Amino acid sequence: MKKLFMILSVVGVMSLATANVYAQDAQAEAAQTEQVAEEAPAAEEAPAAEEVVAEEAEVVPFHQAIKQKFIEGGVLWMTPVLLCLIIGMAVSIERILYLSFSKINSKKFIAKFEAALEEGGIEAAKEVARNTKGPVASIYYQGALRYNEGLDVVEKAVASYGSVQNGLMESGLSWISLFIALSPSLGFMGTVVGMIEAFDQIQAAGEVSATLVAGGIKVALLTTLAGLIAAVILQLFYNYILNKIDSSVVELEDTSITLVDILTAYSKK
């Protein structure tokens, strides 16, 4: 439930940010229109050369250029690509936060666990593991919980619960990989549909016009570009998350061996 709430929160924030950008653009365009209307008489008296220089000096902001390309690509096909990017990034951010918050200082925790085991026995060690967050502490708690059943049972419990923790860390990665594959596919589909519409226009016109063909192809290719950009961004997040999971798995395996060694040494006393 916490995972779903976090994903929805990130999606909501990103959606509000996108809506805010569009609202600001609309206000800026309205203000610019009013300013142009007020300065129209003065502009008529200015030389033509100055108008050309002013137009060349005007620079379109990056977010307005992105918005313009989004509209040119077709809202029907660009919106699904944008949704794939937003939802995929939301899941990615949720996974990064989960892995970051579950990370602890393993050496410090093991020293604290071992000290509690020496001073207060298994119950004290279980209390330390219970009050510590993260997969390492969870595995140590499961191992200490089954100490009275024998070290063989402890080893099996640690191995089984390590697999459970690994599955928890990899939760949601299938959705990210889905959006990585889906984004360019939707972009290619939009391109194919755009090309079909361009050829329909050529057929209706009865002649091949360079302007007509170039315009149709440009609009069609924008969806492919958007899909590829979304896939590249999500792929970077995906690989980063995989790297964090791999390091966490190595840490789990190393600390699990240490736990068995600690309990074995404790049982001989």
C-alpha positions in Angstrom: 0.0 0.0 0.0 2.9 2.4 0.8 4.5 1.6 -2.5 1.3 2.4 -4.4 0.8 5.6 -2.5 4.4 6.7 -3.2 4.0 5.9 -7.0 0.7 7.8 -7.2 2.2 10.7 -5.3 5.1 11.0 -7.7 2.8 10.7 -10.7 0.6 13.4 -9.3 3.5 15.8 -8.7 4.9 15.3 -12.2 1.4 15.7 -13.7 0.9 19.0 -11.8 4.3 20.2 -12.9 3.4 19.5 -16.5 0.1 21.2 -16.1 1.8 24.2 -14.5 4.2 24.5 -17.4 1.3 24.6 -19.8 -0.6 27.2 -17.7 2.5 29.4 -17.6 2.9 29.1 -21.3 -0.7 30.1 -21.8 -0.3 33.1 -19.6 3.0 34.1 -21.3 1.4 33.8 -24.7 -1.6 35.9 -23.6 0.7 38.6 -22.2 2.8 38.6 -25.3 -0.3 39.0 -27.5 -1.4 42.0 -25.5 2.0 43.5 -25.6 2.2 43.1 -29.4 -1.2 44.7 -29.7 -0.1 47.7 -27.7 3.2 48.1 -29.5 1.7 47.7 -33.0 1.5 51.4 -33.9 5.1 51.9 -32.8 6.2 48.9 -34.7 4.7 50.2 -38.0 7.0 53.3 -37.8 10.1 51.2 -37.1 12.4 50.3 -40.0 12.0 46.9 -41.6 15.6 46.0 -40.8 15.0 46.4 -37.1 12.0 44.1 -37.2 14.2 41.4 -38.8 16.9 41.8 -36.2 14.3 41.6 -33.4 12.8 38.4 -34.8 16.2 36.8 -35.1 17.2 37.9 -31.6 14.1 36.3 -30.1 14.9 32.9 -28.6 12.2 30.4 -27.9 12.5 28.9 -24.3 13.3 25.2 -24.1 10.0 24.2 -22.5 8.0 26.1 -25.1 9.9 24.3 -27.9 9.1 21.0 -26.3 5.4 21.9 -26.0 5.3 23.0 -29.6 6.9 19.7 -30.8 4.5 17.8 -28.6 1.5 19.4 -30.3 3.1 19.0 -33.8 3.6 15.3 -33.1 -0.1 14.8 -32.4 -1.6 14.7 -28.9 -3.3 11.4 -29.7 0.1 9.6 -30.0 2.4 11.8 -27.9 0.2 11.5 -24.8 0.6 7.7 -24.3 4.4 8.1 -24.7 4.3 10.9 -22.1 2.3 8.8 -19.7 4.7 5.9 -20.2 7.6 8.2 -19.2 5.8 9.7 -16.2 4.6 6.4 -14.8 7.9 4.7 -15.5 9.8 7.5 -13.8 7.4 7.3 -10.8 8.1 3.6 -10.4 11.8 4.2 -10.8 11.9 6.9 -8.2 9.9 4.8 -5.8 12.4 1.9 -6.2 15.4 4.3 -5.7 13.8 5.7 -2.5 13.0 2.2 -1.3 16.6 0.9 -1.9 18.1 4.1 -0.4 16.0 4.0 2.8 16.6 0.3 3.3 20.4 0.8 3.1 22.2 0.6 6.5 25.7 0.4 7.8 26.1 -3.3 7.8 29.4 -3.4 9.8 28.0 -1.2 12.5 24.8 -3.3 12.7 26.6 -6.6 12.8 28.8 -5.3 15.6 25.8 -4.2 17.6 24.0 -7.5 16.9 27.0 -9.5 18.1 27.5 -7.4 21.2 23.8 -7.9 22.1 24.1 -11.6 21.5 27.1 -11.8 23.9 25.5 -9.7 26.6 21.9 -10.7 26.5 21.6 -13.8 24.4 19.3 -14.6 21.5 16.4 -12.5 22.7 18.6 -9.4 23.0 20.0 -10.0 19.5 16.5 -10.5 18.1 15.4 -7.2 19.7 18.3 -5.4 18.0 17.4 -6.9 14.6 13.7 -6.2 15.1 14.3 -2.5 15.7 16.6 -2.1 12.7 15.2 -1.4 9.2 16.4 -3.0 6.0 16.8 -6.5 4.5 20.0 -7.3 6.3 18.3 -6.7 9.7 15.3 -8.8 8.5 17.5 -11.7 7.6 19.3 -11.5 10.9 16.0 -11.5 12.8 14.7 -14.6 10.9 18.0 -16.4 11.6 17.9 -15.5 15.3 14.3 -16.5 15.5 15.0 -20.0 14.4 18.3 -20.5 16.4 16.7 -22.9 18.8 15.7 -25.2 15.9 19.4 -25.8 14.9 21.9 -24.2 12.7 20.8 -26.2 9.7 17.3 -24.7 10.0 18.9 -21.3 10.4 20.9 -21.7 7.2 17.8 -22.7 5.2 15.8 -19.8 6.7 18.5 -17.3 5.9 18.7 -18.6 2.3 14.9 -18.6 1.8 14.4 -15.2 3.4 17.3 -13.8 1.3 15.3 -14.8 -1.8 12.2 -13.1 -0.4 14.2 -9.9 0.2 15.7 -10.1 -3.3 12.1 -10.4 -4.7 11.0 -7.3 -2.7 13.9 -5.3 -4.0 13.1 -6.3 -7.6 9.4 -5.5 -7.3 8.3 -3.1 -9.9 11.2 -3.6 -12.3 8.9 -5.5 -14.7 6.8 -2.4 -15.1 9.8 -0.3 -15.9 11.0 -2.7 -18.5 7.4 -2.7 -20.0 7.4 1.0 -20.4 10.9 0.9 -21.9 9.6 -1.5 -24.6 6.2 0.2 -24.9 7.4 3.8 -25.4 9.3 3.3 -28.7 6.6 0.9 -29.9 4.0 3.6 -29.5 6.3 6.1 -31.2 6.7 3.8 -34.2 3.0 3.2 -34.4 2.4 7.0 -34.4 5.0 7.3 -37.2 3.3 4.6 -39.3 -0.1 6.2 -38.9 1.4 9.7 -39.7 3.0 8.3 -42.9 -0.3 6.8 -43.9 -2.0 10.1 -43.4 0.7 11.9 -45.4 0.2 9.5 -48.4 -3.6 9.9 -48.1 -3.0 13.7 -48.5 -0.8 13.1 -51.5 -3.4 10.8 -53.0 -6.2 13.4 -52.4 -4.0 16.2 -53.9 -3.3 14.1 -57.0 0.4 15.3 -57.0 3.5 15.0 -55.0 4.4 18.2 -53.2 7.7 18.5 -51.4 6.1 20.7 -48.8 3.2 18.3 -48.2 5.5 15.3 -48.0 8.1 17.0 -45.7 5.5 18.3 -43.3 3.8 14.9 -43.0 7.0 13.0 -42.5 8.2 15.6 -39.9 5.1 15.2 -37.8 5.2 11.4 -38.1 8.9 11.2 -37.0 8.3 13.3 -33.9 6.4 10.5 -32.2 9.3 8.1 -32.9 11.7 10.6 -31.4 9.6 11.1 -28.3 9.3 7.3 -27.8 13.1 6.8 -28.1 13.8 9.7 -25.7 11.4 8.2 -23.1 12.9 4.7 -23.5 16.5 6.1 -23.1 15.6 8.0 -19.9 13.8 5.0 -18.4 16.7 2.7 -19.4 19.1 4.8 -17.5 16.9 4.6 -14.4 16.5 0.9 -14.9 20.2 0.2 -15.1 20.9 2.4 -12.1 18.3 0.4 -10.0 19.7 -2.9 -11.2 23.2 -1.8 -10.1 21.9 -0.9 -6.6 20.0 -4.2 -6.3 23.2 -6.1 -7.3 25.2 -4.4 -4.7 22.5 -5.1 -2.1 22.4 -8.8 -3.0 26.1 -9.1 -2.6 25.9 -7.4 0.8 23.0 -9.8 1.8 25.0 -12.9 0.8 28.1 -11.6 2.7 26.2 -10.7 5.8 24.3 -14.0 5.8 27.5 -15.9 5.9 28.6 -13.7 8.8 25.4 -14.4 10.6 25.9 -18.2 10.4 29.4 -17.8 11.6 28.3 -15.7 14.6 25.6 -18.1 15.6 27.9 -21.1 15.1 30.5 -19.5 17.4 27.8 -18.6 20.0 26.4 -22.2 20.0 29.9 -23.6 20.9 30.1 -21.5 24.1 
